[in-house]
Amino acid sequence: MKYKIYVFLFFIVFGLYVYLGILNPDEVKFYFGGQQALEMTVSQFIVIAFALGILVSILVGLIDDIKKSVSIWKKGKREKRKDEFMALIEKAKSYDLKGDREKAIEQLNRIILRAPDVEEAYSSLADLYVSMKEFNKAIEILDLAEAHIGKKESILFKKAKVRTYIKDLTKQEAALKDVLKINESNFEALAMLRDVYITQKRWDDAYDAAKRIVKFIKTPDENRRLNGIRYEKAFVAFTRHKPSEYDAIIKELKDIISEDKRFIPAYILLAEIYKKTNKLNEAGRVYGRGYSKTGHIIFLSKMEDLYIDRGDPGVILKIYRRILDISPKNNLIEFLYARLCLRLEMIDEAIDMLNTLEAEGADFKGLHKAMAEAYIHRGQMEKAVEEFNYAFPAEHVYIPFRCDNCQAKKVEWADFCDACYSWNTINVRKEDFLHGESTELRVLYESEDWVEGA
């Protein structure tokens, strides 16, 4: 098509030449430097100039076409070469699938020697070493890839992932920063860097990284992580024990709660600050509000400690009884009430409640342990031994907790799961109890003054 245009232009120029030749028959002198002049008609000069321009354009186009043809040829040759090596890589993977890892490693090493610029060979060999838990060898292969190919995003990121297994946080951080220099939109790398900061408890750095993530990825998990980091910053400030900072901490915790009304650690820390400043009624209200929004038993446990320590256990007893009036078949609440009765040495009432639980079909190890403890208080050792036998092998806790996110077992409630780097995920294993919390119970405690009215 391009050359057809050139032919078309040629005829236009030729026509222009004839037309100008008729209009301008006289010759003129053209000086190009020096004393000699070239005599020609105006039409001849214009045509020669156009012709030279077209000739130069044709030559430039021809050179460009030759370059493109050579480039396409080279690209095809590279792709053909890469396809050949990819077939060899797939063959190496098939050796691994058949259980012959030594042959797979040997094949991949041969490919690297023959084609040091093929990234897939390094990547496959590194993955193979990772599957064998030979993480240092995987790092060596990726270092070799970086030496031959350069600082590519994919190589650096894979290296950062491998360093997760060997917990080399310093070098992992450096690799992730290199990735983000190449591509600041690599949010997977940014999330990994944030987790490195969390592991090192570098909360300011973690907060900056988390804010960048949440700006583009607005998911409940990412928002919870950001609130978790904000909570940790507030907690660190609280541990400095500077009363002048308490107002700012309280404001931050209230902001977290307003954004996520089910974020339990913020309620707990807020109540601790009120207790520290001797605002016990405020602490009680925070626990009550936290329970009304989440239904988590940690708030009942905290209220037990609060009212017993202040010498007013009647308040928490009334709270439990009011709950049981509304939800009489809630096995978890019944068990917690029985445990409270044991704690207050109300042995008869504790045994009555535990017997009620058994009559309702409840059967878990904590129940038998509590019953054994009650019988020991009564001095009925034979019955206590019998209940301990039912509880065998006994768990360390009466009520088992776990992380809802990774299912890791926990001895007690915690604000943070160090197994999966998540906040607000430690909960009761409610399948150990016959009934969950009733709708009526949740509705009752939406009233903010329920604790005071108990």
VENNOR-V348369 format. One record per pair of residues at least 12 apart in sequence whose ideal C-beta (glycine too) atoms are under 10 Angstrom apart, sorted by the first residue. I is the first residue (numbers start at 0). J is the second residue. If there is no record, write none. Layout:
I|J / I|J
This chain:
1|56 / 1|57 / 1|60 / 1|61 / 1|63 / 1|64 / 2|57 / 2|60 / 2|61 / 4|53 / 4|56 / 5|53 / 5|54 / 5|56 / 5|57 / 5|60 / 6|53 / 8|49 / 8|50 / 8|52 / 8|53 / 8|56 / 9|49 / 9|50 / 9|53 / 11|49 / 12|45 / 12|46 / 12|47 / 12|48 / 12|49 / 12|50 / 12|52 / 12|53 / 13|46 / 13|49 / 13|50 / 15|42 / 15|45 / 15|46 / 15|49 / 16|40 / 16|42 / 16|43 / 16|45 / 16|46 / 16|47 / 16|49 / 16|50 / 17|42 / 17|46 / 18|42 / 19|40 / 19|41 / 19|42 / 19|43 / 19|44 / 19|45 / 19|46 / 20|40 / 20|41 / 20|42 / 20|43 / 20|45 / 20|46 / 21|42 / 22|41 / 22|42 / 23|40 / 23|41 / 23|42 / 23|43 / 23|44 / 23|45 / 24|40 / 24|41 / 24|42 / 25|40 / 25|41 / 26|38 / 26|39 / 26|40 / 26|41 / 26|43 / 26|44 / 27|39 / 27|40 / 27|41 / 27|43 / 27|44 / 29|41 / 29|43 / 29|44 / 77|116 / 80|113 / 80|114 / 80|116 / 80|117 / 81|114 / 81|116 / 81|117 / 81|118 / 81|119 / 83|110 / 83|113 / 83|114 / 83|117 / 84|110 / 84|111 / 84|113 / 84|114 / 84|116 / 84|117 / 84|119 / 84|120 / 85|110 / 85|117 / 85|119 / 85|120 / 85|123 / 87|106 / 87|107 / 87|109 / 87|110 / 87|113 / 87|114 / 87|117 / 87|120 / 88|103 / 88|106 / 88|107 / 88|110 / 88|114 / 88|117 / 88|119 / 88|120 / 88|122 / 88|123 / 88|124 / 89|119 / 89|123 / 90|102 / 90|103 / 90|106 / 90|107 / 90|110 / 91|103 / 91|104 / 91|105 / 91|106 / 91|107 / 91|108 / 91|109 / 91|110 / 91|120 / 91|123 / 91|124 / 91|127 / 92|106 / 92|107 / 92|123 / 92|126 / 92|127 / 93|106 / 94|106 / 94|107 / 94|127 / 95|107 / 95|123 / 95|126 / 95|127 / 95|130 / 95|131 / 100|127 / 100|128 / 100|130 / 100|131 / 103|123 / 103|124 / 103|127 / 104|124 / 104|127 / 104|128 / 104|131 / 104|136 / 106|120 / 106|123 / 106|124 / 107|119 / 107|120 / 107|121 / 107|122 / 107|123 / 107|124 / 107|125 / 107|126 / 107|127 / 107|140 / 108|120 / 108|124 / 108|140 / 110|123 / 110|124 / 111|123 / 111|124 / 111|140 / 111|143 / 111|144 / 111|147 / 114|147 / 115|143 / 115|144 / 115|146 / 115|147 / 115|148 / 116|144 / 116|147 / 116|148 / 116|149 / 117|144 / 117|147 / 117|148 / 118|144 / 118|147 / 118|148 / 118|151 / 118|153 / 118|154 / 118|157 / 119|153 / 120|140 / 120|144 / 121|137 / 121|140 / 121|141 / 121|142 / 121|143 / 121|144 / 121|145 / 121|147 / 121|148 / 121|153 / 121|154 / 121|157 / 122|140 / 122|141 / 122|144 / 122|153 / 122|154 / 122|157 / 123|140 / 124|136 / 124|137 / 124|139 / 124|140 / 124|141 / 124|143 / 124|144 / 125|137 / 125|138 / 125|139 / 125|140 / 125|141 / 125|142 / 125|143 / 125|144 / 125|154 / 125|157 / 125|158 / 125|160 / 125|161 / 126|140 / 126|157 / 126|161 / 127|140 / 128|140 / 128|141 / 128|161 / 129|157 / 129|160 / 129|161 / 129|164 / 132|164 / 134|161 / 134|162 / 134|163 / 134|164 / 134|165 / 134|166 / 134|167 / 135|161 / 135|165 / 135|167 / 136|161 / 137|157 / 137|158 / 137|160 / 137|161 / 137|162 / 137|164 / 137|165 / 138|157 / 138|158 / 138|161 / 138|162 / 138|164 / 138|165 / 138|167 / 138|170 / 138|174 / 140|154 / 140|157 / 140|158 / 140|161 / 141|154 / 141|155 / 141|156 / 141|157 / 141|158 / 141|159 / 141|160 / 141|161 / 141|162 / 141|174 / 142|154 / 142|158 / 144|157 / 144|158 / 145|158 / 145|174 / 145|177 / 150|174 / 150|177 / 150|178 / 150|180 / 150|181 / 151|178 / 151|181 / 152|177 / 152|178 / 152|179 / 152|180 / 152|181 / 152|182 / 152|185 / 152|188 / 153|178 / 153|181 / 154|174 / 154|177 / 154|178 / 155|173 / 155|174 / 155|175 / 155|176 / 155|177 / 155|178 / 155|179 / 155|180 / 155|181 / 155|182 / 155|185 / 155|188 / 156|174 / 156|175 / 156|177 / 156|178 / 156|179 / 156|181 / 156|182 / 156|185 / 156|187 / 156|188 / 156|191 / 157|174 / 157|178 / 158|170 / 158|171 / 158|173 / 158|174 / 158|175 / 158|177 / 158|178 / 159|171 / 159|172 / 159|173 / 159|174 / 159|175 / 159|176 / 159|177 / 159|178 / 159|187 / 159|188 / 159|191 / 159|192 / 159|195 / 160|174 / 160|175 / 160|187 / 160|188 / 160|191 / 161|174 / 162|174 / 162|175 / 162|191 / 162|195 / 163|191 / 163|194 / 163|195 / 163|198 / 166|198 / 168|194 / 168|195 / 168|196 / 168|198 / 168|199 / 169|195 / 169|199 / 171|191 / 171|192 / 171|194 / 171|195 / 171|198 / 172|191 / 172|192 / 172|195 / 172|196 / 172|199 / 172|201 / 172|204 / 174|188 / 174|191 / 174|192 / 175|187 / 175|188 / 175|189 / 175|190 / 175|191 / 175|192 / 175|193 / 175|194 / 175|195 / 175|208 / 176|188 / 176|192 / 178|191 / 178|192 / 179|192 / 179|208 / 179|211 / 183|211 / 184|215 / 186|211 / 186|212 / 186|214 / 186|215 / 186|216 / 186|221 / 187|212 / 189|208 / 189|209 / 189|211 / 189|212 / 189|215 / 189|216 / 190|208 / 190|209 / 190|211 / 190|212 / 190|216 / 190|221 / 190|224 / 191|208 / 192|204 / 192|205 / 192|207 / 192|208 / 192|211 / 192|212 / 193|205 / 193|206 / 193|207 / 193|208 / 193|209 / 193|210 / 193|211 / 193|212 / 193|221 / 193|224 / 193|225 / 193|228 / 193|420 / 194|208 / 194|209 / 194|224 / 194|420 / 195|208 / 196|208 / 196|209 / 196|228 / 197|209 / 197|224 / 197|227 / 197|228 / 197|231 / 197|415 / 197|417 / 197|420 / 197|421 / 197|422 / 198|417 / 198|420 / 200|231 / 200|235 / 202|227 / 202|228 / 202|229 / 202|230 / 202|231 / 202|232 / 202|233 / 202|234 / 202|235 / 202|236 / 203|228 / 203|232 / 203|235 / 204|228 / 205|224 / 205|225 / 205|227 / 205|228 / 205|229 / 205|231 / 205|232 / 206|225 / 206|228 / 206|229 / 206|231 / 206|232 / 207|228 / 208|224 / 208|225 / 208|228 / 209|221 / 209|222 / 209|224 / 209|225 / 209|226 / 209|227 / 209|228 / 209|229 / 210|225 / 210|228 / 210|229 / 212|224 / 212|225 / 213|225 / 213|226 / 219|259 / 220|404 / 220|421 / 220|424 / 222|258 / 222|259 / 222|262 / 223|258 / 223|259 / 223|261 / 223|262 / 223|404 / 223|421 / 223|422 / 223|423 / 223|424 / 224|420 / 224|421 / 224|422 / 224|423 / 225|255 / 225|258 / 225|259 / 225|422 / 226|254 / 226|255 / 226|256 / 226|258 / 226|259 / 226|262 / 226|264 / 226|265 / 226|422 / 226|423 / 227|255 / 227|259 / 227|262 / 227|264 / 227|265 / 227|414 / 227|415 / 227|420 / 227|421 / 227|422 / 227|423 / 227|424 / 228|422 / 229|251 / 229|252 / 229|254 / 229|255 / 229|258 / 229|262 / 229|265 / 229|422 / 230|251 / 230|252 / 230|255 / 230|262 / 230|263 / 230|264 / 230|265 / 230|267 / 230|268 / 230|414 / 230|415 / 230|422 / 230|423 / 231|264 / 231|268 / 231|414 / 231|415 / 231|422 / 232|248 / 232|251 / 233|247 / 233|248 / 233|249 / 233|250 / 233|251 / 233|252 / 233|254 / 233|255 / 233|264 / 233|265 / 233|268 / 233|269 / 233|272 / 234|248 / 234|252 / 234|264 / 234|265 / 234|267 / 234|268 / 234|271 / 234|414 / 234|415 / 235|248 / 236|248 / 236|251 / 237|249 / 237|252 / 237|268 / 237|269 / 237|271 / 237|272 / 237|275 / 240|275 / 242|272 / 242|275 / 242|276 / 244|272 / 245|272 / 245|273 / 245|275 / 245|276 / 246|272 / 248|268 / 248|269 / 248|272 / 249|268 / 249|269 / 249|272 / 249|273 / 249|276 / 249|281 / 251|265 / 251|268 / 251|269 / 252|264 / 252|265 / 252|266 / 252|267 / 252|268 / 252|269 / 252|270 / 252|271 / 252|272 / 252|285 / 253|265 / 253|269 / 253|285 / 255|268 / 255|269 / 256|269 / 256|285 / 256|288 / 256|289 / 256|292 / 259|292 / 259|423 / 260|288 / 260|289 / 260|291 / 260|292 / 260|293 / 261|289 / 261|292 / 261|293 / 261|294 / 261|295 / 261|423 / 262|289 / 262|292 / 262|293 / 262|414 / 262|422 / 262|423 / 263|289 / 263|290 / 263|292 / 263|293 / 263|295 / 263|297 / 263|298 / 263|412 / 263|414 / 263|422 / 263|423 / 263|424 / 263|425 / 263|426 / 264|289 / 264|297 / 264|412 / 264|413 / 264|414 / 264|415 / 264|422 / 264|423 / 264|425 / 265|285 / 265|289 / 265|414 / 265|422 / 265|423 / 266|285 / 266|286 / 266|287 / 266|288 / 266|289 / 266|290 / 266|292 / 266|293 / 266|295 / 266|297 / 266|298 / 266|301 / 267|285 / 267|286 / 267|289 / 267|295 / 267|297 / 267|298 / 267|301 / 267|412 / 267|414 / 268|285 / 268|414 / 269|281 / 269|282 / 269|285 / 269|286 / 269|288 / 269|289 / 270|282 / 270|283 / 270|284 / 270|285 / 270|286 / 270|287 / 270|288 / 270|289 / 270|298 / 270|301 / 270|302 / 270|305 / 271|285 / 271|301 / 272|285 / 273|285 / 273|286 / 273|305 / 274|301 / 274|304 / 274|305 / 274|308 / 274|309 / 279|305 / 279|306 / 279|308 / 279|309 / 279|311 / 280|305 / 280|309 / 280|450 / 280|451 / 282|301 / 282|302 / 282|305 / 282|309 / 283|301 / 283|302 / 283|305 / 283|306 / 283|309 / 283|311 / 283|314 / 283|315 / 283|318 / 283|450 / 283|451 / 283|453 / 284|447 / 284|448 / 284|449 / 284|450 / 284|451 / 285|298 / 285|301 / 285|450 / 286|298 / 286|299 / 286|300 / 286|301 / 286|302 / 286|303 / 286|304 / 286|305 / 286|306 / 286|318 / 286|450 / 287|299 / 287|302 / 287|318 / 287|444 / 287|446 / 287|447 / 287|448 / 287|449 / 287|450 / 287|451 / 287|452 / 287|453 / 288|444 / 288|445 / 288|447 / 288|448 / 288|449 / 288|450 / 289|301 / 289|302 / 289|444 / 290|302 / 290|318 / 290|322 / 290|436 / 290|440 / 290|441 / 290|444 / 290|449 / 290|450 / 291|440 / 291|441 / 291|442 / 291|443 / 291|444 / 291|445 / 291|446 / 291|447 / 291|449 / 291|450 / 292|441 / 292|444 / 292|445 / 293|423 / 293|426 / 293|436 / 293|441 / 293|444 / 294|331 / 294|426 / 294|427 / 294|435 / 294|436 / 294|437 / 294|440 / 294|441 / 294|444 / 295|412 / 295|423 / 295|425 / 295|426 / 295|427 / 295|436 / 296|331 / 296|332 / 296|334 / 296|335 / 296|398 / 296|400 / 296|412 / 296|426 / 296|427 / 296|429 / 296|436 / 297|400 / 297|411 / 297|412 / 297|413 / 297|414 / 297|425 / 297|426 / 297|427 / 298|444 / 298|450 / 299|315 / 299|318 / 299|319 / 299|322 / 299|331 / 299|332 / 299|335 / 299|336 / 299|339 / 300|315 / 300|335 / 300|338 / 300|339 / 300|398 / 300|411 / 300|412 / 301|412 / 302|314 / 302|315 / 302|318 / 302|319 / 302|450 / 302|453 / 303|315 / 303|316 / 303|318 / 303|319 / 303|335 / 303|338 / 303|339 / 303|342 / 303|343 / 305|450 / 306|318 / 306|450 / 306|453 / 307|339 / 307|342 / 307|343 / 312|339 / 312|342 / 312|343 / 312|345 / 313|343 / 313|453 / 314|450 / 314|451 / 314|453 / 315|336 / 315|339 / 315|342 / 315|343 / 315|450 / 315|453 / 316|336 / 316|339 / 316|340 / 316|343 / 316|345 / 316|348 / 316|453 / 317|450 / 317|452 / 317|453 / 318|336 / 318|339 / 318|444 / 318|449 / 318|450 / 318|452 / 318|453 / 319|332 / 319|333 / 319|335 / 319|336 / 319|337 / 319|339 / 319|340 / 319|352 / 319|453 / 320|336 / 320|453 / 321|440 / 321|443 / 321|444 / 321|449 / 321|450 / 321|452 / 321|453 / 322|335 / 322|336 / 322|436 / 322|437 / 322|440 / 322|443 / 322|444 / 322|449 / 322|453 / 323|335 / 323|336 / 323|352 / 323|440 / 324|440 / 324|443 / 325|437 / 325|439 / 325|440 / 325|441 / 325|442 / 325|443 / 325|444 / 326|434 / 326|435 / 326|436 / 326|437 / 326|438 / 326|439 / 326|440 / 326|441 / 326|443 / 327|355 / 327|359 / 327|434 / 327|437 / 328|355 / 328|359 / 328|433 / 328|434 / 328|437 / 329|432 / 329|433 / 329|434 / 329|435 / 329|436 / 329|437 / 329|440 / 330|355 / 330|356 / 330|359 / 330|360 / 330|361 / 330|363 / 330|366 / 330|429 / 330|431 / 330|432 / 330|433 / 330|434 / 330|435 / 331|356 / 331|361 / 331|398 / 331|427 / 331|429 / 331|431 / 331|432 / 331|433 / 331|434 / 331|435 / 331|436 / 332|432 / 332|434 / 332|436 / 332|437 / 332|440 / 333|352 / 333|353 / 333|355 / 333|356 / 333|359 / 333|361 / 333|366 / 333|432 / 333|433 / 333|434 / 334|352 / 334|353 / 334|356 / 334|361 / 334|363 / 334|365 / 334|366 / 334|369 / 334|397 / 334|398 / 334|431 / 334|432 / 335|352 / 335|397 / 335|398 / 335|427 / 336|348 / 336|349 / 336|352 / 336|353 / 336|356 / 337|349 / 337|350 / 337|351 / 337|352 / 337|353 / 337|354 / 337|355 / 337|356 / 337|366 / 337|369 / 337|370 / 337|373 / 337|397 / 338|352 / 338|353 / 338|365 / 338|368 / 338|369 / 338|372 / 338|373 / 338|397 / 338|398 / 339|352 / 340|352 / 340|353 / 340|369 / 340|373 / 341|353 / 341|369 / 341|370 / 341|372 / 341|373 / 341|376 / 341|397 / 344|376 / 345|373 / 345|376 / 346|372 / 346|373 / 346|374 / 346|375 / 346|376 / 346|377 / 347|373 / 347|376 / 347|377 / 348|373 / 349|369 / 349|370 / 349|372 / 349|373 / 349|376 / 350|369 / 350|370 / 350|373 / 350|374 / 350|376 / 350|377 / 350|379 / 350|382 / 351|373 / 352|369 / 352|373 / 353|366 / 353|367 / 353|369 / 353|370 / 353|372 / 353|373 / 353|374 / 353|386 / 354|370 / 354|373 / 356|369 / 356|370 / 356|432 / 356|433 / 357|370 / 359|433 / 359|434 / 360|433 / 361|431 / 361|432 / 361|433 / 361|434 / 362|389 / 362|431 / 362|433 / 363|390 / 363|394 / 363|397 / 363|398 / 363|399 / 363|428 / 363|430 / 363|431 / 363|432 / 363|433 / 364|389 / 364|390 / 364|391 / 364|392 / 364|393 / 364|394 / 364|396 / 364|397 / 364|399 / 364|431 / 365|390 / 365|393 / 365|394 / 365|396 / 365|397 / 365|398 / 365|399 / 365|431 / 365|432 / 366|386 / 366|389 / 366|390 / 366|397 / 366|431 / 366|432 / 367|385 / 367|386 / 367|387 / 367|388 / 367|389 / 367|390 / 367|391 / 367|393 / 368|386 / 368|387 / 368|389 / 368|390 / 368|391 / 368|393 / 368|394 / 368|396 / 368|397 / 369|386 / 369|390 / 369|397 / 370|382 / 370|383 / 370|385 / 370|386 / 370|387 / 370|389 / 370|390 / 371|383 / 371|384 / 371|385 / 371|386 / 371|387 / 371|388 / 371|389 / 371|390 / 371|393 / 372|386 / 372|387 / 372|397 / 373|386 / 374|386 / 374|387 / 375|387 / 394|408 / 394|410 / 395|410 / 395|411 / 396|408 / 396|409 / 396|410 / 396|411 / 398|411 / 398|412 / 398|427 / 398|428 / 398|431 / 398|432 / 399|411 / 399|427 / 399|428 / 399|429 / 399|430 / 399|431 / 400|412 / 400|413 / 400|425 / 400|426 / 400|427 / 400|428 / 401|416 / 401|424 / 401|425 / 401|426 / 401|427 / 401|428 / 401|429 / 402|415 / 402|416 / 402|417 / 402|418 / 402|419 / 402|421 / 402|424 / 402|425 / 402|426 / 403|416 / 403|419 / 403|421 / 403|423 / 403|424 / 403|425 / 403|426 / 403|428 / 404|416 / 404|418 / 404|419 / 404|420 / 404|421 / 404|422 / 404|423 / 404|424 / 404|425 / 404|426 / 405|418 / 405|419 / 405|420 / 405|421 / 405|424 / 406|418 / 406|419 / 406|424 / 406|428 / 407|419 / 407|421 / 407|424 / 407|425 / 408|428 / 409|424 / 409|425 / 409|426 / 409|428 / 411|425 / 412|425 / 412|426 / 412|427 / 413|425
